[in-house]
Amino acid sequence: MLTNQKQFLYRLYFVASILVVLGLGIGYKIFHIQFIEGDKYRKIAIEKTIQSFKITPKRGNIYSYDGSLLASSSTSYDVFFDAVTVSKNNFDKNISQLSKALSQTLNKPYEYYLNSFNIAKNQSRRYHLIARNISINQLNEIKKMPLFKLGGVKGGLIVEKKNSREYPLNKIAERTIGYERINKKNEFKGVGLEHAFGSVLRGKNGSQLMQKISNGKWKPIYTENRVEPRSGSDIVTTINVGFQDIAHHSLLGQLEKFEADHGTVVVMETETGAIKAISNLGRTTDGKYYEKLNYAVGEHFEPGSTFKLMAMIAALEDGIVDTSTIVDTKNGLLSFYGSTVRDSKKGGYGKISVNDVFKFSSNTGIVKIINDGYSISPEVFSNRLYNMGLNNKLGLSILGEASPKIPHPKDKDWSGLSLPWMAYGYGVLLTPLQILTFYNSVANNGEMVKPIFLSEVNTFSNQTMEMKKVVLNPSICSEQTLNKVRVMLENVVNDKGGTAYNIRSKKYKIAGKTGTGQVDYNTDNVQYISSFVGYFPSDKPKYSCIVVIHRPNKKLGYYGSTVAAPVFKKIADKLYSLTPEYKETNLLDDQKLNDFLFNELNDINVSKKLEINGKNFSDILPYLENLGFSVEFKGTGLVVKKHTIIEGASSKKIILELS
């Protein structure tokens, strides 16, 4: 019996000892948490209920060169009500007047707001919606209303600010304007101007302390801890909206006409390299076109005959030929290692001058010039092209520029076909902008300038930084060679037999080169890339332009002269007529038109019927202006369909409808 009692006491002492140890441990832990690590855990508790949130600033606007909005940020606000923080006394005292004020401002019935507030109060809602997407003016009115004017705690007012991006031109130049977003890694990603100049447009984030209330919602704490965001800077691009509209619709019409896969057009200001218009349109499965990709920047391709300019400059610079050198086009056929170079004209052109090789775009002619001149030392040809800068990227501000490829004998894939194939644009890879930049340098007295998209930046401090042109190569070749190839480029358009004779103009001269490149030429379904690149007016170049149309329906047409060149002509005609320095008239030798205008217009008055309908807009515009008319026009065509004369006391105006 005694033994059992001792065993019981031992067990009791053992349990008691354990309880004492546990008690001491718990006491120590409480003491440690309270007095040693208390600050740490209090901080964790606060962080779970109060945090600093980022306030996104208003993004800067993007403007065209002529002041039109290309992209803008609009700010709107969502308003909520926290029924828990509002005392019953304040609620009962102000809710009727608040409901009336909201009804007048937001155009909803008084009873709607009164019932809504009562439901929120009865159910103790923390984030009860009052209004979405209201303006800053409406928000300022709401902040002054009964109850809400007491603030975020006493008045229960919660405001959320939202910034959204709008694009007034909609789909026009969509890919060039681009976008910018933040990915899961908190990195900025995007395309076009929005991303290229994102660091300028973004501004600087602000911050705001927020308190967690319920259902994962956070409520602003209106204290001095708020740091206001700084709005982004505005940028002014080089894009001219009027030019952009002309380029877009000219390209779109031709893509639809020839059922092409995609195409691009770029208009560049010759002296500065400023991009005045850029359109990239791709075909959808239902036959519609939209800005899918920036083909002008990111798509390199074998340029075909437009590369003959580069080859010709090299041959002239190295003394391989001169403009009067006679070249045997070999009946339009040349063979290299079992592969054949063919002229588009069956039987070739016989023996012709170097000038005519270029004018007729003879494949065998240019290949014979280059192969005969450089076959012993092909690296001399490649080095000449490198020296002109053709192997380098342009370093565009818009990301995604494709790398050019100019084959060189040091390359692993160099073969016996590389040199002759390069001569007429195969085995070579260039983007439309890279090709245009080279042609523009010919128009610009040999100076190669970098294509630029930005004209100026207007900073948050109202300072304006103007962007200057960037010279990539001060001289691509000698002045003698430039003069020779300029004549060749003019002959392509202005001489009979030139591959672009169909787009010649009587008002001004165009200089340029057609291209009809093959793709998928190793298959049974050969497709084509139609192109035209040049500048105008050729005697005093103002703009250069490239048009590239991929995979037109072969049954409808595929030659560069048929598919691409007419787009260039439409754009050039319109831009020429809209350029003030060319309005004076370049046709004073056209006596018939000259006599008509001066005889018919000199004594003009409202009662006299003016016979100008059906006349070319660019022909009559300078005369109308010289006679004192203020000229307005509607439509996008070049022919006067209808006119209306309005005479006032001090001036006279004429409105022309174009078609």
Secondary structure as a PSIPRED ss2 file (coil, helix, strand):
# PSIPRED VFORMAT (PSIPRED V4.0)

   1 M C   1.000  0.000  0.000
   2 L H   0.000  1.000  0.000
   3 T H   0.000  1.000  0.000
   4 N H   0.000  1.000  0.000
   5 Q H   0.000  1.000  0.000
   6 K H   0.000  1.000  0.000
   7 Q H   0.000  1.000  0.000
   8 F H   0.000  1.000  0.000
   9 L H   0.000  1.000  0.000
  10 Y H   0.000  1.000  0.000
  11 R H   0.000  1.000  0.000
  12 L H   0.000  1.000  0.000
  13 Y H   0.000  1.000  0.000
  14 F H   0.000  1.000  0.000
  15 V H   0.000  1.000  0.000
  16 A H   0.000  1.000  0.000
  17 S H   0.000  1.000  0.000
  18 I H   0.000  1.000  0.000
  19 L H   0.000  1.000  0.000
  20 V H   0.000  1.000  0.000
  21 V H   0.000  1.000  0.000
  22 L H   0.000  1.000  0.000
  23 G H   0.000  1.000  0.000
  24 L H   0.000  1.000  0.000
  25 G H   0.000  1.000  0.000
  26 I H   0.000  1.000  0.000
  27 G H   0.000  1.000  0.000
  28 Y H   0.000  1.000  0.000
  29 K H   0.000  1.000  0.000
  30 I H   0.000  1.000  0.000
  31 F H   0.000  1.000  0.000
  32 H H   0.000  1.000  0.000
  33 I H   0.000  1.000  0.000
  34 Q H   0.000  1.000  0.000
  35 F H   0.000  1.000  0.000
  36 I H   0.000  1.000  0.000
  37 E C   1.000  0.000  0.000
  38 G H   0.000  1.000  0.000
  39 D H   0.000  1.000  0.000
  40 K H   0.000  1.000  0.000
  41 Y H   0.000  1.000  0.000
  42 R H   0.000  1.000  0.000
  43 K H   0.000  1.000  0.000
  44 I H   0.000  1.000  0.000
  45 A H   0.000  1.000  0.000
  46 I H   0.000  1.000  0.000
  47 E H   0.000  1.000  0.000
  48 K H   0.000  1.000  0.000
  49 T H   0.000  1.000  0.000
  50 I E   0.000  0.000  1.000
  51 Q E   0.000  0.000  1.000
  52 S E   0.000  0.000  1.000
  53 F E   0.000  0.000  1.000
  54 K E   0.000  0.000  1.000
  55 I E   0.000  0.000  1.000
  56 T C   1.000  0.000  0.000
  57 P C   1.000  0.000  0.000
  58 K C   1.000  0.000  0.000
  59 R C   1.000  0.000  0.000
  60 G C   1.000  0.000  0.000
  61 N C   1.000  0.000  0.000
  62 I E   0.000  0.000  1.000
  63 Y E   0.000  0.000  1.000
  64 S C   1.000  0.000  0.000
  65 Y C   1.000  0.000  0.000
  66 D C   1.000  0.000  0.000
  67 G C   1.000  0.000  0.000
  68 S C   1.000  0.000  0.000
  69 L E   0.000  0.000  1.000
  70 L E   0.000  0.000  1.000
  71 A E   0.000  0.000  1.000
  72 S E   0.000  0.000  1.000
  73 S E   0.000  0.000  1.000
  74 S E   0.000  0.000  1.000
  75 T E   0.000  0.000  1.000
  76 S E   0.000  0.000  1.000
  77 Y E   0.000  0.000  1.000
  78 D E   0.000  0.000  1.000
  79 V E   0.000  0.000  1.000
  80 F E   0.000  0.000  1.000
  81 F E   0.000  0.000  1.000
  82 D C   1.000  0.000  0.000
  83 A C   1.000  0.000  0.000
  84 V C   1.000  0.000  0.000
  85 T C   1.000  0.000  0.000
  86 V C   1.000  0.000  0.000
  87 S C   1.000  0.000  0.000
  88 K H   0.000  1.000  0.000
  89 N H   0.000  1.000  0.000
  90 N H   0.000  1.000  0.000
  91 F H   0.000  1.000  0.000
  92 D H   0.000  1.000  0.000
  93 K H   0.000  1.000  0.000
  94 N H   0.000  1.000  0.000
  95 I H   0.000  1.000  0.000
  96 S H   0.000  1.000  0.000
  97 Q H   0.000  1.000  0.000
  98 L H   0.000  1.000  0.000
  99 S H   0.000  1.000  0.000
 100 K H   0.000  1.000  0.000
 101 A H   0.000  1.000  0.000
 102 L H   0.000  1.000  0.000
 103 S H   0.000  1.000  0.000
 104 Q H   0.000  1.000  0.000
 105 T H   0.000  1.000  0.000
 106 L H   0.000  1.000  0.000
 107 N C   1.000  0.000  0.000
 108 K C   1.000  0.000  0.000
 109 P C   1.000  0.000  0.000
 110 Y H   0.000  1.000  0.000
 111 E H   0.000  1.000  0.000
 112 Y H   0.000  1.000  0.000
 113 Y H   0.000  1.000  0.000
 114 L H   0.000  1.000  0.000
 115 N H   0.000  1.000  0.000
 116 S H   0.000  1.000  0.000
 117 F H   0.000  1.000  0.000
 118 N H   0.000  1.000  0.000
 119 I H   0.000  1.000  0.000
 120 A H   0.000  1.000  0.000
 121 K H   0.000  1.000  0.000
 122 N H   0.000  1.000  0.000
 123 Q C   1.000  0.000  0.000
 124 S C   1.000  0.000  0.000
 125 R C   1.000  0.000  0.000
 126 R C   1.000  0.000  0.000
 127 Y C   1.000  0.000  0.000
 128 H E   0.000  0.000  1.000
 129 L E   0.000  0.000  1.000
 130 I E   0.000  0.000  1.000
 131 A E   0.000  0.000  1.000
 132 R E   0.000  0.000  1.000
 133 N E   0.000  0.000  1.000
 134 I E   0.000  0.000  1.000
 135 S C   1.000  0.000  0.000
 136 I H   0.000  1.000  0.000
 137 N H   0.000  1.000  0.000
 138 Q H   0.000  1.000  0.000
 139 L H   0.000  1.000  0.000
 140 N H   0.000  1.000  0.000
 141 E H   0.000  1.000  0.000
 142 I H   0.000  1.000  0.000
 143 K H   0.000  1.000  0.000
 144 K C   1.000  0.000  0.000
 145 M C   1.000  0.000  0.000
 146 P C   1.000  0.000  0.000
 147 L C   1.000  0.000  0.000
 148 F H   0.000  1.000  0.000
 149 K H   0.000  1.000  0.000
 150 L H   0.000  1.000  0.000
 151 G C   1.000  0.000  0.000
 152 G C   1.000  0.000  0.000
 153 V C   1.000  0.000  0.000
 154 K C   1.000  0.000  0.000
 155 G C   1.000  0.000  0.000
 156 G C   1.000  0.000  0.000
 157 L E   0.000  0.000  1.000
 158 I E   0.000  0.000  1.000
 159 V E   0.000  0.000  1.000
 160 E E   0.000  0.000  1.000
 161 K E   0.000  0.000  1.000
 162 K E   0.000  0.000  1.000
 163 N E   0.000  0.000  1.000
 164 S E   0.000  0.000  1.000
 165 R E   0.000  0.000  1.000
 166 E E   0.000  0.000  1.000
 167 Y C   1.000  0.000  0.000
 168 P C   1.000  0.000  0.000
 169 L C   1.000  0.000  0.000
 170 N C   1.000  0.000  0.000
 171 K C   1.000  0.000  0.000
 172 I C   1.000  0.000  0.000
 173 A C   1.000  0.000  0.000
 174 E H   0.000  1.000  0.000
 175 R H   0.000  1.000  0.000
 176 T H   0.000  1.000  0.000
 177 I H   0.000  1.000  0.000
 178 G C   1.000  0.000  0.000
 179 Y E   0.000  0.000  1.000
 180 E E   0.000  0.000  1.000
 181 R E   0.000  0.000  1.000
 182 I E   0.000  0.000  1.000
 183 N C   1.000  0.000  0.000
 184 K C   1.000  0.000  0.000
 185 K C   1.000  0.000  0.000
 186 N C   1.000  0.000  0.000
 187 E C   1.000  0.000  0.000
 188 F E   0.000  0.000  1.000
 189 K E   0.000  0.000  1.000
 190 G E   0.000  0.000  1.000
 191 V E   0.000  0.000  1.000
 192 G H   0.000  1.000  0.000
 193 L H   0.000  1.000  0.000
 194 E H   0.000  1.000  0.000
 195 H H   0.000  1.000  0.000
 196 A H   0.000  1.000  0.000
 197 F C   1.000  0.000  0.000
 198 G H   0.000  1.000  0.000
 199 S H   0.000  1.000  0.000
 200 V H   0.000  1.000  0.000
 201 L H   0.000  1.000  0.000
 202 R C   1.000  0.000  0.000
 203 G C   1.000  0.000  0.000
 204 K E   0.000  0.000  1.000
 205 N C   1.000  0.000  0.000
 206 G E   0.000  0.000  1.000
 207 S E   0.000  0.000  1.000
 208 Q E   0.000  0.000  1.000
 209 L E   0.000  0.000  1.000
 210 M E   0.000  0.000  1.000
 211 Q E   0.000  0.000  1.000
 212 K E   0.000  0.000  1.000
 213 I C   1.000  0.000  0.000
 214 S C   1.000  0.000  0.000
 215 N C   1.000  0.000  0.000
 216 G C   1.000  0.000  0.000
 217 K C   1.000  0.000  0.000
 218 W E   0.000  0.000  1.000
 219 K E   0.000  0.000  1.000
 220 P E   0.000  0.000  1.000
 221 I C   1.000  0.000  0.000
 222 Y C   1.000  0.000  0.000
 223 T C   1.000  0.000  0.000
 224 E C   1.000  0.000  0.000
 225 N C   1.000  0.000  0.000
 226 R C   1.000  0.000  0.000
 227 V E   0.000  0.000  1.000
 228 E C   1.000  0.000  0.000
 229 P C   1.000  0.000  0.000
 230 R E   0.000  0.000  1.000
 231 S C   1.000  0.000  0.000
 232 G C   1.000  0.000  0.000
 233 S C   1.000  0.000  0.000
 234 D E   0.000  0.000  1.000
 235 I E   0.000  0.000  1.000
 236 V E   0.000  0.000  1.000
 237 T E   0.000  0.000  1.000
 238 T C   1.000  0.000  0.000
 239 I C   1.000  0.000  0.000
 240 N C   1.000  0.000  0.000
 241 V H   0.000  1.000  0.000
 242 G H   0.000  1.000  0.000
 243 F H   0.000  1.000  0.000
 244 Q H   0.000  1.000  0.000
 245 D H   0.000  1.000  0.000
 246 I H   0.000  1.000  0.000
 247 A H   0.000  1.000  0.000
 248 H H   0.000  1.000  0.000
 249 H H   0.000  1.000  0.000
 250 S H   0.000  1.000  0.000
 251 L H   0.000  1.000  0.000
 252 L H   0.000  1.000  0.000
 253 G H   0.000  1.000  0.000
 254 Q H   0.000  1.000  0.000
 255 L H   0.000  1.000  0.000
 256 E H   0.000  1.000  0.000
 257 K H   0.000  1.000  0.000
 258 F H   0.000  1.000  0.000
 259 E C   1.000  0.000  0.000
 260 A C   1.000  0.000  0.000
 261 D C   1.000  0.000  0.000
 262 H E   0.000  0.000  1.000
 263 G E   0.000  0.000  1.000
 264 T E   0.000  0.000  1.000
 265 V E   0.000  0.000  1.000
 266 V E   0.000  0.000  1.000
 267 V E   0.000  0.000  1.000
 268 M E   0.000  0.000  1.000
 269 E E   0.000  0.000  1.000
 270 T C   1.000  0.000  0.000
 271 E C   1.000  0.000  0.000
 272 T C   1.000  0.000  0.000
 273 G C   1.000  0.000  0.000
 274 A E   0.000  0.000  1.000
 275 I E   0.000  0.000  1.000
 276 K E   0.000  0.000  1.000
 277 A E   0.000  0.000  1.000
 278 I E   0.000  0.000  1.000
 279 S E   0.000  0.000  1.000
 280 N E   0.000  0.000  1.000
 281 L E   0.000  0.000  1.000
 282 G E   0.000  0.000  1.000
 283 R E   0.000  0.000  1.000
 284 T C   1.000  0.000  0.000
 285 T C   1.000  0.000  0.000
 286 D C   1.000  0.000  0.000
 287 G C   1.000  0.000  0.000
 288 K C   1.000  0.000  0.000
 289 Y E   0.000  0.000  1.000
 290 Y E   0.000  0.000  1.000
 291 E C   1.000  0.000  0.000
 292 K C   1.000  0.000  0.000
 293 L C   1.000  0.000  0.000
 294 N C   1.000  0.000  0.000
 295 Y H   0.000  1.000  0.000
 296 A H   0.000  1.000  0.000
 297 V H   0.000  1.000  0.000
 298 G H   0.000  1.000  0.000
 299 E C   1.000  0.000  0.000
 300 H C   1.000  0.000  0.000
 301 F E   0.000  0.000  1.000
 302 E C   1.000  0.000  0.000
 303 P C   1.000  0.000  0.000
 304 G H   0.000  1.000  0.000
 305 S H   0.000  1.000  0.000
 306 T H   0.000  1.000  0.000
 307 F H   0.000  1.000  0.000
 308 K H   0.000  1.000  0.000
 309 L H   0.000  1.000  0.000
 310 M H   0.000  1.000  0.000
 311 A H   0.000  1.000  0.000
 312 M H   0.000  1.000  0.000
 313 I H   0.000  1.000  0.000
 314 A H   0.000  1.000  0.000
 315 A H   0.000  1.000  0.000
 316 L H   0.000  1.000  0.000
 317 E H   0.000  1.000  0.000
 318 D C   1.000  0.000  0.000
 319 G C   1.000  0.000  0.000
 320 I C   1.000  0.000  0.000
 321 V C   1.000  0.000  0.000
 322 D C   1.000  0.000  0.000
 323 T C   1.000  0.000  0.000
 324 S C   1.000  0.000  0.000
 325 T C   1.000  0.000  0.000
 326 I E   0.000  0.000  1.000
 327 V E   0.000  0.000  1.000
 328 D E   0.000  0.000  1.000
 329 T C   1.000  0.000  0.000
 330 K H   0.000  1.000  0.000
 331 N H   0.000  1.000  0.000
 332 G H   0.000  1.000  0.000
 333 L E   0.000  0.000  1.000
 334 L E   0.000  0.000  1.000
 335 S E   0.000  0.000  1.000
 336 F E   0.000  0.000  1.000
 337 Y C   1.000  0.000  0.000
 338 G C   1.000  0.000  0.000
 339 S E   0.000  0.000  1.000
 340 T E   0.000  0.000  1.000
 341 V E   0.000  0.000  1.000
 342 R E   0.000  0.000  1.000
 343 D C   1.000  0.000  0.000
 344 S C   1.000  0.000  0.000
 345 K C   1.000  0.000  0.000
 346 K C   1.000  0.000  0.000
 347 G C   1.000  0.000  0.000
 348 G C   1.000  0.000  0.000
 349 Y C   1.000  0.000  0.000
 350 G C   1.000  0.000  0.000
 351 K E   0.000  0.000  1.000
 352 I E   0.000  0.000  1.000
 353 S E   0.000  0.000  1.000
 354 V H   0.000  1.000  0.000
 355 N H   0.000  1.000  0.000
 356 D H   0.000  1.000  0.000
 357 V H   0.000  1.000  0.000
 358 F H   0.000  1.000  0.000
 359 K H   0.000  1.000  0.000
 360 F C   1.000  0.000  0.000
 361 S C   1.000  0.000  0.000
 362 S C   1.000  0.000  0.000
 363 N H   0.000  1.000  0.000
 364 T H   0.000  1.000  0.000
 365 G H   0.000  1.000  0.000
 366 I H   0.000  1.000  0.000
 367 V H   0.000  1.000  0.000
 368 K H   0.000  1.000  0.000
 369 I H   0.000  1.000  0.000
 370 I H   0.000  1.000  0.000
 371 N H   0.000  1.000  0.000
 372 D H   0.000  1.000  0.000
 373 G H   0.000  1.000  0.000
 374 Y H   0.000  1.000  0.000
 375 S C   1.000  0.000  0.000
 376 I C   1.000  0.000  0.000
 377 S C   1.000  0.000  0.000
 378 P H   0.000  1.000  0.000
 379 E H   0.000  1.000  0.000
 380 V H   0.000  1.000  0.000
 381 F H   0.000  1.000  0.000
 382 S H   0.000  1.000  0.000
 383 N H   0.000  1.000  0.000
 384 R H   0.000  1.000  0.000
 385 L H   0.000  1.000  0.000
 386 Y H   0.000  1.000  0.000
 387 N H   0.000  1.000  0.000
 388 M C   1.000  0.000  0.000
 389 G C   1.000  0.000  0.000
 390 L C   1.000  0.000  0.000
 391 N C   1.000  0.000  0.000
 392 N C   1.000  0.000  0.000
 393 K C   1.000  0.000  0.000
 394 L C   1.000  0.000  0.000
 395 G C   1.000  0.000  0.000
 396 L C   1.000  0.000  0.000
 397 S C   1.000  0.000  0.000
 398 I C   1.000  0.000  0.000
 399 L C   1.000  0.000  0.000
 400 G C   1.000  0.000  0.000
 401 E C   1.000  0.000  0.000
 402 A C   1.000  0.000  0.000
 403 S C   1.000  0.000  0.000
 404 P C   1.000  0.000  0.000
 405 K E   0.000  0.000  1.000
 406 I C   1.000  0.000  0.000
 407 P C   1.000  0.000  0.000
 408 H C   1.000  0.000  0.000
 409 P C   1.000  0.000  0.000
 410 K C   1.000  0.000  0.000
 411 D C   1.000  0.000  0.000
 412 K C   1.000  0.000  0.000
 413 D C   1.000  0.000  0.000
 414 W C   1.000  0.000  0.000
 415 S C   1.000  0.000  0.000
 416 G C   1.000  0.000  0.000
 417 L C   1.000  0.000  0.000
 418 S H   0.000  1.000  0.000
 419 L H   0.000  1.000  0.000
 420 P H   0.000  1.000  0.000
 421 W H   0.000  1.000  0.000
 422 M H   0.000  1.000  0.000
 423 A H   0.000  1.000  0.000
 424 Y C   1.000  0.000  0.000
 425 G C   1.000  0.000  0.000
 426 Y C   1.000  0.000  0.000
 427 G C   1.000  0.000  0.000
 428 V C   1.000  0.000  0.000
 429 L E   0.000  0.000  1.000
 430 L E   0.000  0.000  1.000
 431 T C   1.000  0.000  0.000
 432 P H   0.000  1.000  0.000
 433 L H   0.000  1.000  0.000
 434 Q H   0.000  1.000  0.000
 435 I H   0.000  1.000  0.000
 436 L H   0.000  1.000  0.000
 437 T H   0.000  1.000  0.000
 438 F H   0.000  1.000  0.000
 439 Y H   0.000  1.000  0.000
 440 N H   0.000  1.000  0.000
 441 S H   0.000  1.000  0.000
 442 V H   0.000  1.000  0.000
 443 A H   0.000  1.000  0.000
 444 N C   1.000  0.000  0.000
 445 N C   1.000  0.000  0.000
 446 G C   1.000  0.000  0.000
 447 E C   1.000  0.000  0.000
 448 M E   0.000  0.000  1.000
 449 V E   0.000  0.000  1.000
 450 K C   1.000  0.000  0.000
 451 P C   1.000  0.000  0.000
 452 I E   0.000  0.000  1.000
 453 F C   1.000  0.000  0.000
 454 L E   0.000  0.000  1.000
 455 S E   0.000  0.000  1.000
 456 E E   0.000  0.000  1.000
 457 V E   0.000  0.000  1.000
 458 N E   0.000  0.000  1.000
 459 T C   1.000  0.000  0.000
 460 F C   1.000  0.000  0.000
 461 S C   1.000  0.000  0.000
 462 N C   1.000  0.000  0.000
 463 Q C   1.000  0.000  0.000
 464 T E   0.000  0.000  1.000
 465 M E   0.000  0.000  1.000
 466 E E   0.000  0.000  1.000
 467 M C   1.000  0.000  0.000
 468 K C   1.000  0.000  0.000
 469 K C   1.000  0.000  0.000
 470 V C   1.000  0.000  0.000
 471 V E   0.000  0.000  1.000
 472 L E   0.000  0.000  1.000
 473 N E   0.000  0.000  1.000
 474 P C   1.000  0.000  0.000
 475 S C   1.000  0.000  0.000
 476 I C   1.000  0.000  0.000
 477 C C   1.000  0.000  0.000
 478 S C   1.000  0.000  0.000
 479 E H   0.000  1.000  0.000
 480 Q H   0.000  1.000  0.000
 481 T H   0.000  1.000  0.000
 482 L H   0.000  1.000  0.000
 483 N H   0.000  1.000  0.000
 484 K H   0.000  1.000  0.000
 485 V H   0.000  1.000  0.000
 486 R H   0.000  1.000  0.000
 487 V H   0.000  1.000  0.000
 488 M H   0.000  1.000  0.000
 489 L H   0.000  1.000  0.000
 490 E H   0.000  1.000  0.000
 491 N H   0.000  1.000  0.000
 492 V H   0.000  1.000  0.000
 493 V H   0.000  1.000  0.000
 494 N H   0.000  1.000  0.000
 495 D C   1.000  0.000  0.000
 496 K C   1.000  0.000  0.000
 497 G C   1.000  0.000  0.000
 498 G C   1.000  0.000  0.000
 499 T C   1.000  0.000  0.000
 500 A C   1.000  0.000  0.000
 501 Y H   0.000  1.000  0.000
 502 N H   0.000  1.000  0.000
 503 I H   0.000  1.000  0.000
 504 R C   1.000  0.000  0.000
 505 S C   1.000  0.000  0.000
 506 K C   1.000  0.000  0.000
 507 K C   1.000  0.000  0.000
 508 Y C   1.000  0.000  0.000
 509 K C   1.000  0.000  0.000
 510 I C   1.000  0.000  0.000
 511 A E   0.000  0.000  1.000
 512 G E   0.000  0.000  1.000
 513 K E   0.000  0.000  1.000
 514 T E   0.000  0.000  1.000
 515 G E   0.000  0.000  1.000
 516 T E   0.000  0.000  1.000
 517 G E   0.000  0.000  1.000
 518 Q E   0.000  0.000  1.000
 519 V E   0.000  0.000  1.000
 520 D C   1.000  0.000  0.000
 521 Y C   1.000  0.000  0.000
 522 N C   1.000  0.000  0.000
 523 T C   1.000  0.000  0.000
 524 D C   1.000  0.000  0.000
 525 N C   1.000  0.000  0.000
 526 V C   1.000  0.000  0.000
 527 Q E   0.000  0.000  1.000
 528 Y E   0.000  0.000  1.000
 529 I E   0.000  0.000  1.000
 530 S E   0.000  0.000  1.000
 531 S E   0.000  0.000  1.000
 532 F E   0.000  0.000  1.000
 533 V E   0.000  0.000  1.000
 534 G E   0.000  0.000  1.000
 535 Y E   0.000  0.000  1.000
 536 F E   0.000  0.000  1.000
 537 P C   1.000  0.000  0.000
 538 S C   1.000  0.000  0.000
 539 D C   1.000  0.000  0.000
 540 K C   1.000  0.000  0.000
 541 P C   1.000  0.000  0.000
 542 K C   1.000  0.000  0.000
 543 Y E   0.000  0.000  1.000
 544 S E   0.000  0.000  1.000
 545 C E   0.000  0.000  1.000
 546 I E   0.000  0.000  1.000
 547 V E   0.000  0.000  1.000
 548 V E   0.000  0.000  1.000
 549 I E   0.000  0.000  1.000
 550 H E   0.000  0.000  1.000
 551 R C   1.000  0.000  0.000
 552 P C   1.000  0.000  0.000
 553 N C   1.000  0.000  0.000
 554 K C   1.000  0.000  0.000
 555 K C   1.000  0.000  0.000
 556 L C   1.000  0.000  0.000
 557 G C   1.000  0.000  0.000
 558 Y C   1.000  0.000  0.000
 559 Y C   1.000  0.000  0.000
 560 G H   0.000  1.000  0.000
 561 S H   0.000  1.000  0.000
 562 T H   0.000  1.000  0.000
 563 V H   0.000  1.000  0.000
 564 A C   1.000  0.000  0.000
 565 A H   0.000  1.000  0.000
 566 P H   0.000  1.000  0.000
 567 V H   0.000  1.000  0.000
 568 F H   0.000  1.000  0.000
 569 K H   0.000  1.000  0.000
 570 K H   0.000  1.000  0.000
 571 I H   0.000  1.000  0.000
 572 A H   0.000  1.000  0.000
 573 D H   0.000  1.000  0.000
 574 K H   0.000  1.000  0.000
 575 L H   0.000  1.000  0.000
 576 Y H   0.000  1.000  0.000
 577 S H   0.000  1.000  0.000
 578 L H   0.000  1.000  0.000
 579 T C   1.000  0.000  0.000
 580 P H   0.000  1.000  0.000
 581 E H   0.000  1.000  0.000
 582 Y H   0.000  1.000  0.000
 583 K C   1.000  0.000  0.000
 584 E C   1.000  0.000  0.000
 585 T C   1.000  0.000  0.000
 586 N C   1.000  0.000  0.000
 587 L C   1.000  0.000  0.000
 588 L C   1.000  0.000  0.000
 589 D C   1.000  0.000  0.000
 590 D C   1.000  0.000  0.000
 591 Q H   0.000  1.000  0.000
 592 K H   0.000  1.000  0.000
 593 L H   0.000  1.000  0.000
 594 N H   0.000  1.000  0.000
 595 D H   0.000  1.000  0.000
 596 F H   0.000  1.000  0.000
 597 L H   0.000  1.000  0.000
 598 F H   0.000  1.000  0.000
 599 N H   0.000  1.000  0.000
 600 E H   0.000  1.000  0.000
 601 L H   0.000  1.000  0.000
 602 N C   1.000  0.000  0.000
 603 D C   1.000  0.000  0.000
 604 I C   1.000  0.000  0.000
 605 N C   1.000  0.000  0.000
 606 V C   1.000  0.000  0.000
 607 S C   1.000  0.000  0.000
 608 K C   1.000  0.000  0.000
 609 K C   1.000  0.000  0.000
 610 L C   1.000  0.000  0.000
 611 E C   1.000  0.000  0.000
 612 I C   1.000  0.000  0.000
 613 N C   1.000  0.000  0.000
 614 G C   1.000  0.000  0.000
 615 K C   1.000  0.000  0.000
 616 N E   0.000  0.000  1.000
 617 F H   0.000  1.000  0.000
 618 S H   0.000  1.000  0.000
 619 D H   0.000  1.000  0.000
 620 I H   0.000  1.000  0.000
 621 L H   0.000  1.000  0.000
 622 P H   0.000  1.000  0.000
 623 Y H   0.000  1.000  0.000
 624 L H   0.000  1.000  0.000
 625 E H   0.000  1.000  0.000
 626 N H   0.000  1.000  0.000
 627 L C   1.000  0.000  0.000
 628 G C   1.000  0.000  0.000
 629 F E   0.000  0.000  1.000
 630 S E   0.000  0.000  1.000
 631 V E   0.000  0.000  1.000
 632 E E   0.000  0.000  1.000
 633 F E   0.000  0.000  1.000
 634 K E   0.000  0.000  1.000
 635 G C   1.000  0.000  0.000
 636 T C   1.000  0.000  0.000
 637 G C   1.000  0.000  0.000
 638 L C   1.000  0.000  0.000
 639 V E   0.000  0.000  1.000
 640 V E   0.000  0.000  1.000
 641 K E   0.000  0.000  1.000
 642 K E   0.000  0.000  1.000
 643 H E   0.000  0.000  1.000
 644 T E   0.000  0.000  1.000
 645 I E   0.000  0.000  1.000
 646 I E   0.000  0.000  1.000
 647 E E   0.000  0.000  1.000
 648 G C   1.000  0.000  0.000
 649 A C   1.000  0.000  0.000
 650 S C   1.000  0.000  0.000
 651 S C   1.000  0.000  0.000
 652 K E   0.000  0.000  1.000
 653 K E   0.000  0.000  1.000
 654 I E   0.000  0.000  1.000
 655 I E   0.000  0.000  1.000
 656 L E   0.000  0.000  1.000
 657 E E   0.000  0.000  1.000
 658 L E   0.000  0.000  1.000
 659 S C   1.000  0.000  0.000
